[in-house]
Amino acid sequence: MEFIAKFAYAGVDGEVMMAGLADEEFDTRDYVLFRRSCHPGAADVALGHDRIHTEIGPNEGSAYGGIKSIELFSDYLKVEVELNAARSLGTGPELLVRFDPNLESIAQVAGMLERIAGDLFADRR
């Protein structure tokens, strides 16, 4: 899967860290959203919900875990996922999100992805 992001978001909503990229801010069709609990409890860990939750549109596929790597380059984001996660997400093993030249907030997204993904994230800008 591949799309061009014109909108980026990074923030914390309650107890959930989020970072996302979308083709448009409103009337969004293509997007990728990464979420992770700030303080997962024992029940979250038992269910595997302490891992990264990834959601991809337009099919709105989602998966907990299954991320091999998230790499940020100056003009795109590359995400590699395991085969089971790719099936749940409705995508192939690689997702590329190219950045519109006017896209802002990449620094904030990078910071949040580092918090969400830890060692799975690499900033290669």
C-alpha positions as a Markdown table, in Angstrom:
| # | Residue | x | y | z |
|---|---|---|---|---|
| 1 | Met | 0.0 | 0.0 | 0.0 |
| 2 | Glu | 1.2 | 3.5 | -0.7 |
| 3 | Phe | -0.4 | 7.0 | -0.5 |
| 4 | Ile | 0.6 | 10.7 | -0.2 |
| 5 | Ala | 0.1 | 12.3 | 3.2 |
| 6 | Lys | -1.1 | 15.9 | 3.4 |
| 7 | Phe | -2.0 | 15.7 | 7.1 |
| 8 | Ala | -0.1 | 14.5 | 10.1 |
| 9 | Tyr | -1.1 | 14.1 | 13.8 |
| 10 | Ala | 0.7 | 13.3 | 17.0 |
| 11 | Gly | -0.6 | 13.5 | 20.5 |
| 12 | Val | -2.0 | 11.9 | 23.6 |
| 13 | Asp | -5.7 | 11.3 | 24.1 |
| 14 | Gly | -6.3 | 10.3 | 27.7 |
| 15 | Glu | -4.0 | 7.3 | 28.3 |
| 16 | Val | -3.3 | 6.6 | 24.6 |
| 17 | Met | -0.4 | 7.9 | 22.5 |
| 18 | Met | -1.2 | 8.4 | 18.8 |
| 19 | Ala | 0.6 | 9.2 | 15.6 |
| 20 | Gly | -1.0 | 9.2 | 12.2 |
| 21 | Leu | -0.7 | 10.3 | 8.6 |
| 22 | Ala | -3.6 | 10.8 | 6.2 |
| 23 | Asp | -4.3 | 11.8 | 2.6 |
| 24 | Glu | -6.5 | 14.7 | 3.9 |
| 25 | Glu | -7.4 | 16.2 | 7.2 |
| 26 | Phe | -11.1 | 16.0 | 6.4 |
| 27 | Asp | -12.8 | 13.5 | 4.2 |
| 28 | Thr | -9.9 | 11.1 | 4.8 |
| 29 | Arg | -9.7 | 8.1 | 2.6 |
| 30 | Asp | -6.1 | 6.7 | 3.0 |
| 31 | Tyr | -4.5 | 6.8 | 6.4 |
| 32 | Val | -2.3 | 5.0 | 8.9 |
| 33 | Leu | -2.7 | 5.4 | 12.6 |
| 34 | Phe | -0.4 | 4.1 | 15.3 |
| 35 | Arg | -1.7 | 3.9 | 19.0 |
| 36 | Arg | -0.3 | 2.5 | 22.2 |
| 37 | Ser | -1.4 | 2.7 | 25.8 |
| 38 | Cys | 0.7 | 5.0 | 28.0 |
| 39 | His | 0.2 | 2.6 | 31.0 |
| 40 | Pro | -1.0 | -0.8 | 30.0 |
| 41 | Gly | -2.5 | -2.9 | 32.8 |
| 42 | Ala | -2.2 | -6.6 | 33.4 |
| 43 | Ala | -5.4 | -7.3 | 31.4 |
| 44 | Asp | -4.0 | -5.3 | 28.4 |
| 45 | Val | -0.8 | -7.3 | 28.6 |
| 46 | Ala | -2.7 | -10.6 | 28.7 |
| 47 | Leu | -4.6 | -9.7 | 25.6 |
| 48 | Gly | -1.6 | -8.3 | 23.7 |
| 49 | His | -3.0 | -4.8 | 23.9 |
| 50 | Asp | 0.2 | -3.4 | 25.3 |
| 51 | Arg | 1.7 | -3.6 | 21.8 |
| 52 | Ile | 1.4 | -1.1 | 19.0 |
| 53 | His | -2.1 | -0.9 | 17.5 |
| 54 | Thr | -2.0 | -0.1 | 13.8 |
| 55 | Glu | -5.0 | 0.9 | 11.8 |
| 56 | Ile | -4.9 | 1.4 | 8.0 |
| 57 | Gly | -7.6 | 2.9 | 5.8 |
| 58 | Pro | -9.6 | 2.9 | 3.6 |
| 59 | Asn | -10.4 | -0.7 | 4.5 |
| 60 | Glu | -10.0 | 0.1 | 8.2 |
| 61 | Gly | -8.0 | -3.0 | 8.9 |
| 62 | Ser | -6.2 | -3.1 | 12.2 |
| 63 | Ala | -3.8 | -5.2 | 14.2 |
| 64 | Tyr | -2.1 | -5.3 | 17.6 |
| 65 | Gly | 1.6 | -6.0 | 17.2 |
| 66 | Gly | 3.2 | -7.4 | 14.0 |
| 67 | Ile | 5.3 | -4.3 | 13.3 |
| 68 | Lys | 8.8 | -5.3 | 12.1 |
| 69 | Ser | 10.1 | -1.7 | 11.6 |
| 70 | Ile | 9.0 | 1.9 | 11.1 |
| 71 | Glu | 11.5 | 4.1 | 9.3 |
| 72 | Leu | 11.2 | 7.8 | 8.8 |
| 73 | Phe | 13.0 | 9.4 | 5.9 |
| 74 | Ser | 12.9 | 13.0 | 4.8 |
| 75 | Asp | 10.1 | 12.5 | 2.3 |
| 76 | Tyr | 8.4 | 9.2 | 3.3 |
| 77 | Leu | 7.6 | 6.8 | 6.0 |
| 78 | Lys | 8.2 | 3.0 | 5.5 |
| 79 | Val | 6.5 | 0.4 | 7.7 |
| 80 | Glu | 7.3 | -3.3 | 7.5 |
| 81 | Val | 4.8 | -5.7 | 9.0 |
| 82 | Glu | 4.7 | -9.4 | 9.7 |
| 83 | Leu | 2.5 | -11.6 | 7.4 |
| 84 | Asn | -0.3 | -12.1 | 9.9 |
| 85 | Ala | -0.5 | -8.4 | 10.6 |
| 86 | Ala | -0.5 | -7.6 | 6.9 |
| 87 | Arg | -3.5 | -9.9 | 6.5 |
| 88 | Ser | -5.3 | -8.2 | 9.4 |
| 89 | Leu | -4.5 | -4.8 | 8.0 |
| 90 | Gly | -5.5 | -5.7 | 4.5 |
| 91 | Thr | -2.2 | -4.7 | 3.0 |
| 92 | Gly | 1.1 | -6.2 | 1.9 |
| 93 | Pro | 4.2 | -6.6 | 4.1 |
| 94 | Glu | 5.2 | -3.0 | 3.4 |
| 95 | Leu | 3.5 | 0.3 | 3.6 |
| 96 | Leu | 4.9 | 3.5 | 2.1 |
| 97 | Val | 3.5 | 6.9 | 3.0 |
| 98 | Arg | 5.0 | 9.7 | 0.9 |
| 99 | Phe | 4.9 | 13.2 | 2.2 |
| 100 | Asp | 3.3 | 16.1 | 0.4 |
| 101 | Pro | 5.9 | 18.9 | 0.2 |
| 102 | Asn | 3.7 | 21.1 | 2.3 |
| 103 | Leu | 3.2 | 18.5 | 5.1 |
| 104 | Glu | 3.9 | 19.9 | 8.5 |
| 105 | Ser | 4.3 | 18.3 | 11.9 |
| 106 | Ile | 6.7 | 15.6 | 10.9 |
| 107 | Ala | 9.0 | 16.4 | 13.8 |
| 108 | Gln | 6.0 | 15.9 | 16.2 |
| 109 | Val | 5.1 | 12.6 | 14.5 |
| 110 | Ala | 8.7 | 11.4 | 14.7 |
| 111 | Gly | 8.8 | 12.1 | 18.4 |
| 112 | Met | 5.6 | 10.3 | 19.1 |
| 113 | Leu | 6.6 | 7.3 | 16.9 |
| 114 | Glu | 9.7 | 7.0 | 18.9 |
| 115 | Arg | 7.7 | 6.9 | 22.1 |
| 116 | Ile | 5.1 | 4.4 | 20.6 |
| 117 | Ala | 7.5 | 2.1 | 18.8 |
| 118 | Gly | 10.7 | 2.3 | 20.7 |
| 119 | Asp | 13.5 | 0.3 | 19.1 |
| 120 | Leu | 11.2 | -0.6 | 16.1 |
| 121 | Phe | 11.4 | 3.1 | 15.0 |
| 122 | Ala | 14.4 | 4.6 | 13.2 |
| 123 | Asp | 14.6 | 8.3 | 12.2 |
| 124 | Arg | 16.7 | 8.4 | 9.0 |
| 125 | Arg | 16.1 | 12.0 | 8.0 |
